Amino acid sequence: MSNNKTLAASDANLFTALRAAFPADMTRTAVETDSGLHYSWRDLDEATAMVANLFGFLDLAPGSRVAVQVDKSVEALVLYLATLRAGLVYLPLNTAYQSAEMEYFLGDAKPAVLVCAGRNFGWLSKMAFLAGTRHVFSLNDDRTGTLLERASHYPRTHTPVSRAPDDLAAIIYTSGTTGRSKGAMLSHGNLLSNAQVLQQHWDWKAGDVLIHALPIFHVHGLFVAIHGALINGSTMLWCAKFEPATTLRLMARATVFMGVPTLYVRLLAEAGLDAQSTRHMRLFISGSAPMLVDTHRQWQARTGHTILERYGMSETVMLTSNPCKAADGERMVGTVGRPLPGVQLRVRDEAGQPMPTGETGGIEVKGANVFQGYWQMPEKTAQEFTADGFFKTGDVGFVDAKGYVTIVGRSKDLIISGGYNVYPAEIEGYINNLPGVEESAVVGVPDADFGEVGVAVVVPLKGHTLDGPAMVTTLKGMLANFKVPKRCVIVDALPRNAMGKVQKNLLREQYKKS
């Protein structure tokens, strides 16, 4: 058994807090996979100790980054927890990222360690070494790879490295409107405070069981879901990928499910979804993208459950939530609820003046959960915070008389497709560098399955002919699939206002039904 409970009370390592919530009976199942594997709480404790000891042997500098691009597995979860345990900084990367994106992340974050899927080891290890990364390991979703081989030689006990609340725990890259991804720096204190608040607010109970069907390179699946289960000592039913039929079957043994709107849409397509199949469930949570009111209502009609919608960001983890307990109020469809305990939220106009109740403006937030700033971007960080320390989210919304927050838009042209953030400027940069392209504009249009999808409107250079479908195919080799526009439309010119700015609102309207 780990000895981390003997650490000084002042230690703020997130792992220490999560480990303290492990049940007394360490032989109980902590994680059960969809392939039938069972991992006990002792397995998690010992496996994280072995990987943390391996990292200790590497003699890494304090604050070293561990970049990870691997398929979802319990071993990948172990790697995350071991990184925290060793006092290092975790850097999760979407498995869909291609070479140009990975080259940027490795060059910007300069990780000391890269862990990647074995199938990508050849090209990624070369790229990593050129970027100055000293150690590259492989990790596969079938429990193979050099990381596990090396870690197997190390002890099964480990004293977690002491961390202060402001010490960096993770860097989450989130695309920016300038076309360059920004690394949001989240501390141990940021993540722990949010986990503790959500445990109370979402009324986690002894015996709760979580269906984990989300990716773990994303704040939703990595922090909100995993921290929620671990800090409550709750079992996770682990799905390598979301399969509607499998998820529905697991509901007979679970109590909590977290998903993006796309997952709920696909579950609604299952004939077996009804009040009987969901009778064991206590709580359905949705986030990462706005949910259509129609989806809410269909879910209520079919199951008798009202989905709890909440609002968060990579830079802040969770900010607001609809009530969980009936005593706290009604879950208001179309809103993201009230600010969580400890979160200050205000709405201001472009001049920084407060907006009256019910009036729309820019949403600004402050709290223990709000990130420290953007990695190696002090000027950008300064721009995104007000003089009195509020973070300017870039989202536009209002607060009603009951304190409920409604998000009405995004000031930075963000597209949220299937729960993933897509920034048009980044995609436009790739399109504009393709042969024969003069300029482009990428806009989000409604989609029943993904919530929004991107459409690229492209102007060819004089004398050149462009093929829209062929451009989509080209982009698939350059970008993560969720970023690739679903269509490329070729036009003679983009609509502009008197100041010469592209009128994306006209493009959204023009292509939303086509």
N, C-alpha and C positions, 0 to 999 in steps of 0.2 A: 504494500500500500504506500502511496506517495506520502512524503512527510511535509507537504506544503502547508498543512494546518499549523505547523510549529513556527512558521515565518512571523516576522514582526507584523503587528497590526497595521503599521504604517505602509506596508507594501501594497501597491496598487496594481500589480500585474493582473490583467484581466483573467489570465488562466487561473490564478490563485483563487479568484472569486468563483469561477465556474467549477473548479475542482472541489471547492468547499461544499458545493451543492450536490455532489455525487451521493447516492444513497449509502447507508451504512452497509447494506448487503451488496458488496461489489460483484457478486456472481450473477446478479440480475442482468437482463438484457438491456443494453443501452441503445443499440441500433440493430434493427433487423432489415436485411436487404430484400429486394424483390427477387433475388436469386436464391433465397433461403438461408443465407449466412446470418449467424448471430454473433454480435460483438458484445461482451459484457462490459460493465463499467471498469472492471480491472483491466480488460484488454485495452481500453482507451487510455487508462492511466499508464500502463506499462509501455505501450507502443509510443505514446508521446514522449515518455522519458527516454526511450532508446534513440529516437530521432533528435531530440534536444541534446542528448549526449554526443551524438555525431556532430551536430553543429558546434558544440563546445570544443571538440577535438580540432575542428577546422581553424580555431583561434581567430574568429571573425572580429572585426572592429565593432565597438558599440554603435548601435544604430544601423548596422548593415541591413540591406534589403535582400529579401528572399523572393525572387520573382517566380511565379507559378503559372504554367499553362498546361493543365492536364485535364483529362476526362473526369467526370464526377465519380467518386468512389469514397468509401469510408476511409481508405488510406489517405486520400486527399484531405479529408477532414482531419485526420491525425496529423498530417503535415502542417495544416493551419495552426492547430492547437500547440504543436511542438515549437513552431516559430514564436508564438507568444511566450511559451514556457521558457524558451532560451533567451528571451529579451530582445529578439530581433524584430524586424519590420516586414510584415506580410504584404506582398504585392500581387494580387490575383489578376490574371489576364484572360479575357474571353477566349475560349477555344476556337472561335471562328476567325480570330485575327490572322491576317496574312503577313507575308514577309516585310512589306513596307511599314506596316504598323508595328510589328515586333522590333524592327530595327530602330524605330523612333523610341519605343518604350525602354529598350535596353540601353540606348545611348543617353536617354534623359535621366532615368532612375539609377543607372550604373549599379545594378545589384551585384552583391558579392557571390550570390548563389542563384542559379536558374534550375528549376525542376520542370521538365517537359515530358510530353508523351514520347514513348520510345520511337514511334514512327517518324517523329520530327527531330530526333536527336542529331542526325547528321548535319542538316543545314543550320539548325538553331545553335548547336554548340559552336560552330565556326563563327556565326554572327555574334554570339555572346563573348567568345574569347577576344574577338576584335574590339568589342566594346569595353573590355577590361574586366569582365566577369571571370573570377578565378576558378569557380567550381560549377560543374554542370552534371546533373543527375537525371535519370529517367524514372518515370513512375507511370505504370499502366493501370487500367481499371480491372485487370485480372490478378492483382496482387503480385505483379512482377515488376522488375526494374532495378537499376543500380542503387537507388536511394534505399530501398528496403534491404537489399543485399548488404550494403554497407552498415546500415543501422542495426542489423541483426547481431553484430559483434559487440554491441555496447550494452552497458548495464540497464536493468529495467527499473531502476530508481533514479530520481533526479530532483534536486532542490531547485524550484523555479527561480529564475533570476529576478531580483528585486527591481521593481519599476516604480517611478513616481507617476502621479495622475497625468501630468503633461507630457510624459515620454511617448514617443511615437509608437503606435501599434500596427498601423496599416496605411498604405497609400492606395487610394482608389482613383484610377484614371477616368475622367469624365470629359467627353469631347467639348471643345469650346467653339464659340462663334467665330473665332479667328481662324479656325481650321486646325489648330494645334491642340492636342489633348492636354488637359490639366490634371495634375496629380493632387487630389484632395488628401490632406494629411490629417488622419484621425488618431487621437491619442487613446491610451488605455482608459483614461477618465471619461472621454467622450463615449466610448463604446459601453463601458460598464454602467454609466449613469442611465443610458438609454435602455439597456437590458433590464435594469432594476425597475425603472418606471413602467415599462411594458409588462413586466411580470405582475405588477399590481393592477395596472389599468385594464389589462385583458383578463384579469381574474384567473390566472393559471392556478390549477388545483393539483393536489396529490392525486396521482392516477391518470392525469392527462396524457394522451398519446398523440404525437404529431405525425401527420403524413407529410414527408419532405419530398416534394416533387419538383422543386425549383433548382436551377443551376446554382453553383456555389462560387462563381466568380463575380457575383452581383451582390449588392448590399442586402437585397431582400432575402435571398436564400442563405447567404453566408452569415450575416449579422442578425437580422431580425428573427429568422426561423431557427437557426442553430443555437444562437445565444438564448432564445426563448426556451427551447427544450432543455438545454444543459443547465441553465441557472435554476430550473425548476426540478431537475433530476428526472425528467420525463423521457420515456422511450420514444425513439424516432423510427417510423416505418419508412425506409429509405428506398426511393425509386431512382434508378440511374437516369431515366428519362421519363417525362410525363406521358402516361398512356391512360386515356379516359377510363377504359374498362377496368384496368388494374386499380386506379385510384378509387373508383366507385366500389369495387370489391373490398378495398381496405377500410372503407368507412364503417364497416361493421365492427372493426376492432380499434378505431381511433376516435378522438374527440375534437381535434383541431386540424384545420387545413388552411394553408396560406397559398394564394395563387395570384396571378395577374389576370385581368379580364379575359384574355384569350383562352385561358384554361377553363374558366367558367362557361364560356361560349361552347367549348368542345364537350364539356360535361353535359350541357343541356341537350346535346345531340344524342346522348345515350338514352335509349328507351327505358332503361331500368332506374333512372334517376327519379325518385319520388320520396314522399315522406317516410315510407317504410325503410328504404335503403339508407336514409340519412338519420334515422331515429337515434342512433348512438352518438351522433356528432353534437358537440356543444357550441362550436364557433367556426364560422367561415369568414376569413379575412381576405380582402382584396386590396392591391396597391400596385405601384410602379407605373400605372397609367390610369386615366379616367375610365370609369365603367359607365356604359350606356344605361340610362334609366330603364330601358326595355329589358336589358339583361337582369337588372335587379328584380324587376317585377315578374319576369318569367321564373326566376329562381324561387322567389317567395311563393308563387302559385304552385310550383312543382314540389317543393320540399317543405314549405312552412317555415323556413329559416330566412332571416334578413341578413344579407351579407354586410359585414362591418367594413366600411371603406375608410382608409387612412391616407396620410400624405407625408412623404419624406423625400430626402434627396441624398445623393452620394456624400455631399458635404455635411450633412446633419443627421443622418439616419432618420428616425421618425420624429415628426414635428407635431402632428395633430392626429386625432382619432375620433371616430364616432364612439359613443358609449358602448361598453360591453355589458355592464350590469344594468338591469332595468331601472334600478333606483337612481342611476346617474342620468337618466333621460332617454329620449327616443333616438334610434338610429335614423338619421335624416338622409334619405336617398337623394343623390345629386350633390351632397356636400361631403367634405372630408372630416367633419366633426370639429371639435374644439381643440385648442392648443393643449398638449399634454402637460402634466404637472412639471413645473420648472422651465417651461418654454414660454418666452415672451414673444408675442406675434403682433405686428402692427401693419397697417396699410397706409401708404403715403403716395402723394402725387410726385410728378417728375421734379418738382421743386423742393421735395422733402417735407411738404406740409401734410399733417395728418388728415385722412379722409374720414368723413362722418360715417356712422353705422349704415351699412347697406350700399355705400358708394365704392366703386371699383378703383383700385390703384395697385401699386407695386407692393408685394408682400416682403416684409423684412422680419428677421427672427434673431433671437439671442437666447443662449442657454448653455448648460454644461455639455450638451450633446453637439454643439456647433463646432466644426472643424477649426484647426489652427491656421489654415491658409493653404495656398497652392505650392507644391514642391518647386523650389528654385524659381518662384515667380513673385518676388516681393512687391513689385509694382502692381501686378494684377490683383494680388491679395488686397493691397491697400485700396484699390478701386472698388472692390466688392464689399467693403465694410464701411459703414457710416462712422462719423466722428465719435459717436457714443457707443460703438461696438456692435451694431446690428448688421447681420449679413443680408445683403440684397439678393434674394433668391432668383430674381429674374422672372418669377411667376406673377401673374396678375389675377387679382380676385377681390373678394369683399367679405366682411364679417357681418352677420345679421344680428338682430337684437338679442338673440339667445346665445350669441357667442360662436355659432357655427360658421366655419370657413367654407366658402365656395371658390374653387379655382375656375376662372373663366377663359384663361388663355396664357400664353407664354411670350414674354417680351423678346425673347432671344430666338424665336423661330424654331424652337425645339420640336422635333417630331418624336413621338413615343410610339414605337411599333412593337407590339407583342410584349410590352414591358421594358424594352430596351431604348435607351436614349440615342437619337440620331440627330446630329447637328448638320444642317444643310451646307454650311460653309466648308466643312471638311470634305463632303462629297463633291461639291462644286469644284474644289481644288483639284481633285483627281480627274473629273470630267474635262475641265478646261485645259489640262495637259495632254489630252488625247489628240491624235492627229486630226486636223480639219475642223477643230472646234474653236469658235470665236469667243463664246461665253455661254453660261448656263445659269439656270435658277432651279433649285430643288425645293419643292413644297410638299407638305403633308396633306393627304386627302383621306376622308373617312373610309374605313374598311370594316366589314362585319366581323371578320375573324381576328385581325390584328389591332383593331382600334383605329390605327392610322397606318398608311404606307406612303412611301415617297414616290413622287413623280418628278422626273427630270425634264425640264423644258430647255432645249438646246438650240443655239443658233450656230449654223456652220460658217466657216470662213468663206469669203467670196470665191466662187469657182469650185467649191468642194461639195460633195454629196455625202451625207451621213446616213447610216442605217441604225435606227433606234434599237431593235432587238439585238443586233450585233454589239452595240455599245453596252447593253446590259450584260451580255455574255463576257465581254472584256472586263467590266467592272467586277464581276464575280471572281476573277482571278487576282484581284487587287485588294478587295475589301471583305470584311466580315459580311456574311450573307444578309444579316438583318439591316445592314447599312445600304445595301444595293437597291437603287430605285426599282420598283416593279415595272415601270415603263419609262422609256426615253422618247419624248415627243420632239420632233424636229420642226422648228418655226423660223420665219424670216427675221423676226425681231421680238424682243421682250418689251412688255408695256412699261412705260416709265412716267413718273410725275414731272411736274415743272422743274424740280430740282435734279432730275436725272436719276432718281432712285427707282429701282425695279419695284413695281407694284405687285408684290407677291399675293396680296389679298385678291386681286383680279385673277391671278393664275389658279389659286385655290378654288375659287368659285367656278372658273371655267372647266377645270378638270375633275371636280369632285364627283360628277355623275357619269363621266365618260369612261 
